[in-house]
Amino acid sequence: MRMYDIIMKKRNGGELTKDEIDFFIEGYTKGDIPDYQVAALMMAIYFRKMTEAETLALTMAMADSGDRLDLSGIRGVKVDKHSTGGVGDKTSLALAPMVAACGIPVAKMSGRGLGHTGGTIDKLESFPGFTTALTTERFIENVNRIGMAIMGQTADLAPADKKLYALRDVTATVDNLSLIASSIMSKKLAAGADAIVLDVKTGSGAFMKQEAEARALAEEMVKIGKNAGRRTVAVISDMDQPLGFAVGNALEVKEAIDTLEGHGPADFLELCLTLGSQMLMAGGKAESAREAEGMLRGVIADGSALRKLAEFVEAQGGDSRVVYHPELLPEAAITLPVEAPKSGYVTRIVCDEVGICSLILGGGRETKESEIDLSVGLVLRKKVGDYVESGEPLAVIHANDAGKAEQARTRYLKACTIAGDAPERTPFIKDILR
């Protein structure tokens, strides 16, 4: 088998066999096939696209390119949740304790943030002493003992995807549905869950800006999951403005704690209840979304979800007192209100611009080596559809540098549109695909 023939076959519109896909993934991962040949194949795939069978074969080949996490030692049905990323997306911090308190084991691998999107691990490190550097044995032990654990992604998990994505990123071949879906799902399948619930974001702060694009990606990933023998559900949710009110690591942790205490933002709670309901049904704990939502609301009301968060933080070396005393979280020295220049309704907030404001303040990283300031960020006071008086705060900036605070304030003002008429309200949850 020759890589030249595989490239030519796909260039001419042919369908690659499983053996051909296995050959190029194995050879590229080992370093036997050069970048320039794989780049040519990626461009051919970009234009010629992939069939359902090809997409599944590519996903499975990448999932098998390194270690697979064996979760057979964990009791019960393991349900994983994945988000395509956004601004203010602290969902795992509240959702995982809620689901674990209902009896579904949560064994999750998470990553760090890069660019304007935040990472779960960075947020968790707002708890002093917290670590996600767990051995597989301790990871499984924690899940069996307290019901949940979150560890960092290992280098040996789907290494072909990591190598292939880096190449696609510099050859203008990222934006292909099959390549995006197989990249996400290869890591999810390698992570060992029995069922997968996907949160596919759409809007100005999401990778998929248009709802039709998000739906197509969701459908593709659900198909892959089904064909791989995993129960897979995709929820399409809005990311046309930040999720909740808080953007920034410690600020988002506080908002997640607020939610587990029963007074979180309405959109964030809705997302947690929707995703959590799908996880409980996938894990066999509930027959219907209504029953599952009742269970999730119950663990918030009786405090068991908050206690589960505290147990989880302590089990991974963190200071669990912070869960009950969030004032102990890192705090910025400067708070600067972003005052509305006129009265009217907030009709638009360019979501990715809000993420960049947090990045400017030091709350995100532009490279993998960048240091993060856990205390900085923004707290929105008005969201789309809210009325604001001239001079009233649209948001409050939390900063440790006055110059950066002013820069973020100016940028945030440009990201907001205020008009005389209230905008049309659109559903936060767009659809659920099974």
C-alpha positions as CSV (number, residue, x, y, z in Angstrom):
1,M,0.0,0.0,0.0
2,R,1.3,3.4,-1.0
3,M,0.4,6.8,0.4
4,Y,0.6,8.3,-3.1
5,D,-2.2,6.0,-4.3
6,I,-4.4,6.9,-1.3
7,I,-4.0,10.6,-2.0
8,M,-4.8,10.1,-5.7
9,K,-7.9,8.0,-4.9
10,K,-9.4,10.6,-2.6
11,R,-8.4,13.4,-4.9
12,N,-10.4,11.7,-7.7
13,G,-13.4,11.4,-5.4
14,G,-13.0,7.7,-4.4
15,E,-14.0,6.2,-1.0
16,L,-11.1,5.2,1.2
17,T,-11.3,1.7,2.8
18,K,-10.8,1.1,6.5
19,D,-7.4,-0.5,5.7
20,E,-6.3,2.5,3.7
21,I,-7.3,4.9,6.6
22,D,-5.6,2.6,9.2
23,F,-2.5,2.6,7.0
24,F,-2.1,6.4,6.8
25,I,-3.0,7.1,10.5
26,E,-0.6,4.4,11.8
27,G,2.2,5.6,9.4
28,Y,1.7,9.2,10.2
29,T,1.6,8.6,14.0
30,K,4.8,6.7,13.8
31,G,6.5,9.3,11.6
32,D,6.8,7.0,8.6
33,I,4.6,9.2,6.4
34,P,5.7,12.8,5.9
35,D,3.6,15.9,6.7
36,Y,3.5,17.0,3.0
37,Q,1.7,13.8,2.0
38,V,-0.8,14.0,4.8
39,A,-1.4,17.7,4.1
40,A,-2.2,16.7,0.5
41,L,-4.7,14.1,1.7
42,M,-6.3,16.5,4.1
43,M,-6.8,19.0,1.3
44,A,-8.3,16.2,-0.9
45,I,-10.7,15.3,2.0
46,Y,-11.5,19.0,2.5
47,F,-12.8,19.3,-1.1
48,R,-14.1,15.7,-1.7
49,K,-15.5,15.2,1.8
50,M,-15.9,11.8,3.5
51,T,-18.6,9.2,3.6
52,E,-20.2,8.0,6.9
53,A,-18.1,4.8,6.7
54,E,-14.9,6.8,6.1
55,T,-15.6,9.2,8.9
56,L,-16.2,6.2,11.3
57,A,-13.0,4.5,10.2
58,L,-11.0,7.7,10.7
59,T,-12.4,8.2,14.2
60,M,-11.7,4.7,15.2
61,A,-8.2,4.7,13.8
62,M,-7.3,7.9,15.7
63,A,-9.0,6.5,18.9
64,D,-6.8,3.4,18.6
65,S,-3.6,5.3,17.8
66,G,-2.6,5.5,21.5
67,D,-3.9,4.3,24.9
68,R,-7.6,3.8,25.5
69,L,-8.7,4.5,29.1
70,D,-10.1,1.4,30.6
71,L,-13.0,2.3,32.9
72,S,-14.3,-1.2,33.4
73,G,-13.2,-1.0,37.1
74,I,-15.8,1.8,37.7
75,R,-19.1,0.5,38.8
76,G,-22.2,1.6,36.9
77,V,-22.8,3.2,33.5
78,K,-20.2,5.8,32.7
79,V,-21.6,8.9,30.9
80,D,-19.2,11.5,29.6
81,K,-20.1,15.1,28.7
82,H,-18.3,17.2,26.1
83,S,-18.7,20.8,25.1
84,T,-17.5,22.3,21.9
85,G,-16.4,25.3,24.0
86,G,-17.4,28.9,24.5
87,V,-17.3,32.0,26.8
88,G,-18.2,31.6,30.4
89,D,-18.7,27.8,30.0
90,K,-18.2,26.5,33.5
91,T,-20.8,23.7,33.0
92,S,-18.7,20.8,34.3
93,L,-18.1,22.5,37.6
94,A,-21.8,22.4,38.5
95,L,-23.1,19.6,36.3
96,A,-20.6,16.9,37.3
97,P,-21.5,17.1,41.1
98,M,-25.2,17.3,40.3
99,V,-25.1,14.1,38.1
100,A,-22.7,12.3,40.6
101,A,-25.1,13.1,43.5
102,C,-27.9,11.4,41.5
103,G,-25.8,8.2,41.3
104,I,-24.2,8.4,37.8
105,P,-20.4,8.0,38.0
106,V,-18.6,10.9,36.3
107,A,-15.1,10.0,35.0
108,K,-14.0,12.9,33.0
109,M,-10.9,14.1,31.1
110,S,-10.7,17.8,30.6
111,G,-8.2,20.3,29.1
112,R,-6.9,23.8,29.6
113,G,-8.2,26.9,27.9
114,L,-6.5,28.4,24.8
115,G,-7.5,31.7,23.2
116,H,-10.8,33.2,24.2
117,T,-12.3,29.9,25.4
118,G,-11.7,28.8,29.0
119,G,-10.6,25.4,30.2
120,T,-12.1,23.3,33.1
121,I,-8.7,22.5,34.6
122,D,-7.7,26.2,34.8
123,K,-11.0,27.0,36.6
124,L,-10.6,24.1,39.1
125,E,-7.1,25.3,39.9
126,S,-8.8,28.3,41.6
127,F,-9.1,25.9,44.5
128,P,-5.8,26.1,46.4
129,G,-3.9,22.8,46.1
130,F,-6.2,21.2,43.5
131,T,-4.6,18.9,41.0
132,T,-5.8,16.9,38.0
133,A,-2.5,15.1,37.7
134,L,-3.9,11.7,38.8
135,T,-2.8,8.2,38.0
136,T,-5.4,6.1,36.3
137,E,-5.6,4.0,39.4
138,R,-6.4,6.9,41.7
139,F,-8.8,8.4,39.1
140,I,-10.8,5.2,39.1
141,E,-10.6,4.8,42.9
142,N,-12.0,8.4,43.3
143,V,-14.9,7.7,41.0
144,N,-15.8,4.6,42.9
145,R,-15.4,6.2,46.2
146,I,-17.1,9.6,45.8
147,G,-18.8,9.3,42.4
148,M,-16.6,11.7,40.3
149,A,-13.1,12.6,39.2
150,I,-11.6,14.9,36.6
151,M,-8.1,14.4,35.3
152,G,-6.0,16.1,32.6
153,Q,-5.8,14.7,29.1
154,T,-2.9,12.3,28.7
155,A,-0.4,12.6,25.8
156,D,-1.1,9.0,24.8
157,L,-4.8,9.6,24.3
158,A,-5.5,9.7,20.5
159,P,-2.1,11.0,19.6
160,A,-2.9,10.8,15.9
161,D,-5.6,13.4,16.4
162,K,-3.2,15.8,18.2
163,K,-0.7,15.5,15.4
164,L,-3.3,15.7,12.6
165,Y,-5.0,18.7,14.1
166,A,-1.7,20.6,14.3
167,L,-1.1,20.0,10.6
168,R,-4.7,20.9,9.7
169,D,-4.4,24.1,11.7
170,V,-1.5,25.4,9.4
171,T,-2.8,24.0,6.1
172,A,-6.4,25.6,6.1
173,T,-8.1,22.2,6.4
174,V,-9.7,22.6,9.9
175,D,-13.1,23.5,8.6
176,N,-14.4,20.1,7.4
177,L,-17.3,18.4,9.1
178,S,-15.9,14.9,9.0
179,L,-12.5,16.0,10.3
180,I,-14.0,18.1,13.1
181,A,-16.4,15.4,14.2
182,S,-13.8,12.6,14.1
183,S,-11.3,14.8,16.0
184,I,-13.8,15.3,18.9
185,M,-15.2,11.8,18.9
186,S,-11.9,10.0,18.7
187,K,-10.9,11.5,22.1
188,K,-14.3,10.7,23.6
189,L,-14.2,7.1,22.5
190,A,-10.6,6.7,23.7
191,A,-11.7,8.1,27.1
192,G,-13.8,5.0,27.7
193,A,-17.3,6.2,28.5
194,D,-20.3,4.0,27.9
195,A,-22.5,6.9,26.7
196,I,-21.7,10.4,25.5
197,V,-23.7,13.6,25.9
198,L,-22.5,16.5,23.6
199,D,-23.1,20.2,24.1
200,V,-22.7,21.7,20.7
201,K,-22.6,25.5,20.9
202,T,-23.8,27.9,18.2
203,G,-23.4,31.7,17.9
204,S,-20.8,34.4,18.0
205,G,-18.8,32.8,20.8
206,A,-18.8,29.3,19.3
207,F,-16.7,27.5,16.7
208,M,-19.9,26.9,14.7
209,K,-21.3,30.4,14.2
210,Q,-24.5,29.4,12.4
211,E,-27.1,27.1,13.8
212,A,-27.2,25.0,10.6
213,E,-23.5,24.3,11.0
214,A,-23.9,23.3,14.6
215,R,-26.8,21.0,13.7
216,A,-24.7,19.3,10.9
217,L,-21.8,18.8,13.3
218,A,-24.1,17.4,16.0
219,E,-25.7,15.0,13.6
220,E,-22.3,13.8,12.4
221,M,-21.1,13.1,15.9
222,V,-24.2,11.3,16.9
223,K,-23.9,9.1,13.9
224,I,-20.3,8.3,14.8
225,G,-21.2,7.5,18.4
226,K,-24.1,5.2,17.2
227,N,-21.9,3.4,14.7
228,A,-19.2,3.0,17.4
229,G,-21.7,1.3,19.7
230,R,-22.0,4.2,22.1
231,R,-25.3,5.8,23.1
232,T,-24.8,9.4,22.0
233,V,-27.0,12.5,22.5
234,A,-26.3,16.0,21.2
235,V,-27.8,19.2,22.7
236,I,-27.5,22.3,20.6
237,S,-27.2,25.4,22.9
238,D,-26.8,29.1,22.4
239,M,-23.4,30.8,22.6
240,D,-24.4,34.1,21.1
241,Q,-23.6,35.7,24.4
242,P,-21.6,34.5,27.4
243,L,-23.1,31.6,29.4
244,G,-24.3,32.9,32.8
245,F,-22.8,36.2,34.0
246,A,-19.3,35.4,35.0
247,V,-16.3,35.1,32.6
248,G,-12.9,34.4,34.2
249,N,-11.6,31.4,36.2
250,A,-12.3,32.1,39.9
251,L,-15.4,34.2,39.0
252,E,-16.9,31.2,37.1
253,V,-16.1,28.9,40.0
254,K,-18.1,31.2,42.3
255,E,-21.0,31.2,39.8
256,A,-21.0,27.4,39.7
257,I,-21.1,27.3,43.5
258,D,-23.9,29.8,43.5
259,T,-25.8,27.5,41.1
260,L,-25.3,24.5,43.4
261,E,-26.6,26.7,46.2
262,G,-29.8,27.3,44.3
263,H,-29.3,30.8,43.0
264,G,-27.4,30.6,39.7
265,P,-28.2,32.3,36.4
266,A,-31.3,31.0,34.6
267,D,-29.5,30.1,31.3
268,F,-26.7,28.3,33.1
269,L,-29.1,26.3,35.2
270,E,-31.2,25.4,32.2
271,L,-28.2,24.0,30.4
272,C,-27.1,22.0,33.5
273,L,-30.6,20.6,33.8
274,T,-30.9,19.7,30.1
275,L,-27.5,18.1,29.9
276,G,-27.9,16.4,33.3
277,S,-31.3,15.0,32.3
278,Q,-29.8,13.4,29.2
279,M,-26.9,12.0,31.3
280,L,-29.3,10.5,33.8
281,M,-31.4,8.9,31.1
282,A,-28.4,7.6,29.2
283,G,-27.2,6.1,32.5
284,G,-30.5,4.4,33.2
285,K,-31.3,6.5,36.3
286,A,-34.4,8.1,34.8
287,E,-37.1,7.2,32.3
288,S,-37.9,10.7,31.2
289,A,-36.4,14.2,31.1
290,R,-39.1,15.4,33.5
291,E,-38.1,12.7,36.0
292,A,-34.4,13.4,35.6
293,E,-34.9,17.2,36.0
294,G,-36.8,16.6,39.2
295,M,-33.8,14.5,40.6
296,L,-31.3,17.2,39.6
297,R,-33.3,19.9,41.2
298,G,-33.6,17.7,44.3
299,V,-29.9,17.3,44.8
300,I,-29.5,21.1,44.6
301,A,-32.3,21.7,47.1
302,D,-31.0,19.2,49.6
303,G,-27.4,20.4,49.4
304,S,-26.0,17.0,48.3
305,A,-24.7,18.4,44.9
306,L,-22.7,21.1,46.8
307,R,-21.4,18.5,49.2
308,K,-20.4,16.3,46.3
309,L,-18.3,19.3,44.9
310,A,-16.6,19.7,48.3
311,E,-15.8,15.9,48.4
312,F,-14.4,16.0,44.9
313,V,-12.2,19.1,45.6
314,E,-10.8,17.5,48.7
315,A,-10.2,14.1,47.0
316,Q,-8.0,15.9,44.4
317,G,-5.9,17.8,46.9
318,G,-7.9,21.1,47.0
319,D,-9.2,23.2,49.9
320,S,-12.8,22.2,50.2
321,R,-13.5,25.1,52.6
322,V,-13.6,27.3,49.5
323,V,-16.8,25.5,48.4
324,Y,-18.6,26.9,51.4
325,H,-16.7,30.1,51.6
326,P,-16.2,31.3,48.0
327,E,-14.8,34.6,49.3
328,L,-11.6,32.6,49.8
329,L,-11.2,32.3,46.0
330,P,-8.6,34.5,44.3
331,E,-9.8,38.1,44.0
332,A,-8.6,40.9,41.7
333,A,-7.5,44.3,43.2
334,I,-9.4,46.5,40.7
335,T,-13.1,46.5,39.8
336,L,-14.1,48.8,37.0
337,P,-17.7,49.3,35.8
338,V,-18.5,49.4,32.1
339,E,-21.1,52.1,32.0
340,A,-23.8,52.2,29.3
341,P,-23.3,55.2,27.0
342,K,-27.1,55.5,26.5
343,S,-30.4,54.1,27.6
344,G,-32.1,51.2,25.7
345,Y,-32.3,47.5,25.3
346,V,-29.1,45.4,24.9
347,T,-29.7,43.8,21.5
348,R,-26.3,42.2,21.0
349,I,-23.2,41.1,22.8
350,V,-20.4,39.9,20.5
351,C,-19.6,36.8,22.6
352,D,-16.0,36.0,21.4
353,E,-15.1,39.7,22.0
354,V,-16.0,39.2,25.7
355,G,-13.7,36.2,25.8
356,I,-10.9,38.4,24.3
357,C,-11.6,41.0,27.1
358,S,-10.9,38.3,29.7
359,L,-7.8,37.3,27.7
360,I,-6.5,40.9,27.7
361,L,-6.9,41.0,31.5
362,G,-4.8,37.8,31.8
363,G,-7.7,35.3,32.3
364,G,-6.7,33.3,29.3
365,R,-3.7,32.2,27.4
366,E,-2.6,33.1,23.9
367,T,0.0,30.2,23.9
368,K,0.1,27.0,25.8
369,E,3.0,28.4,27.9
370,S,1.1,31.6,29.0
371,E,0.6,32.2,32.7
372,I,-3.0,32.7,33.8
373,D,-4.3,35.2,36.4
374,L,-7.1,33.2,38.0
375,S,-8.6,36.3,39.7
376,V,-9.4,38.4,36.7
377,G,-12.4,38.5,34.3
378,L,-15.8,40.2,33.9
379,V,-19.2,39.9,35.5
380,L,-22.1,40.9,33.2
381,R,-24.8,43.0,34.7
382,K,-27.0,43.1,31.6
383,K,-27.6,40.4,29.0
384,V,-29.3,40.5,25.6
385,G,-32.9,41.6,26.1
386,D,-32.3,43.6,29.3
387,Y,-33.0,47.3,29.6
388,V,-30.2,49.5,30.7
389,E,-30.2,53.2,31.8
390,S,-27.5,55.5,30.6
391,G,-24.6,55.3,33.1
392,E,-25.8,52.0,34.5
393,P,-23.2,49.2,34.5
394,L,-23.3,46.8,31.6
395,A,-20.6,44.7,33.3
396,V,-17.9,45.0,35.9
397,I,-14.3,44.3,35.1
398,H,-12.1,42.5,37.6
399,A,-8.4,43.3,37.0
400,N,-5.0,43.6,38.5
401,D,-3.7,46.1,36.0
402,A,-5.4,49.5,35.4
403,G,-4.2,49.8,31.8
404,K,-5.5,46.4,30.9
405,A,-8.8,47.1,32.7
406,E,-9.3,50.3,30.6
407,Q,-8.4,48.4,27.4
408,A,-11.0,45.7,28.3
409,R,-13.6,48.3,29.1
410,T,-13.2,50.0,25.7
411,R,-13.4,46.7,23.9
412,Y,-16.5,45.5,25.9
413,L,-18.4,48.7,25.0
414,K,-17.7,48.0,21.3
415,A,-19.0,44.5,21.7
416,C,-22.4,45.7,23.0
417,T,-25.2,47.1,20.9
418,I,-28.0,49.2,22.6
419,A,-31.1,50.1,20.7
420,G,-34.6,51.5,21.4
421,D,-36.6,48.3,20.8
422,A,-36.3,45.0,22.7
423,P,-34.9,42.2,20.6
424,E,-36.8,39.1,19.8
425,R,-36.1,36.3,22.3
426,T,-34.8,33.0,20.9
427,P,-34.7,29.6,22.7
428,F,-31.6,29.0,24.6
429,I,-31.7,25.2,23.9
430,K,-32.1,24.9,20.2
431,D,-32.6,21.2,19.8
432,I,-31.7,17.8,21.2
433,L,-30.6,15.1,18.8
434,R,-30.5,11.4,19.6
